[in-house]
């Protein structure tokens, strides 16, 4: 958990909360399909130095430029986590697990 202190007190942000933010960021991106329901396709891990790593398992629409799409997912996730929590995400790892032929 990320621990933050201010003049009033402290608060923590759970790894699950970070995963939820990443899942919400992914929900607005076209041509990707989560491999599991809800935010279970995203996992987050904070190391001893409070450095956040996000792992995302996705399927992508067949024929899409995977590199461009992955860059977009990484940017959106990193930006949303920073905007909502003030925490800089060190890594966003994406595991493409297959393709969808949905139109």
Secondary structure, DSSP 8 states (H G I E B T S, - for coil): -EEEE-SS-EEEE-HHHHHHHHHHHHHTSTTEEESSSTTTTEEEEE-TT--EEEEEEEEEETTS-HHHHHHHHHHHHHHHHHHHHS--EEEEEEEEEEEE---
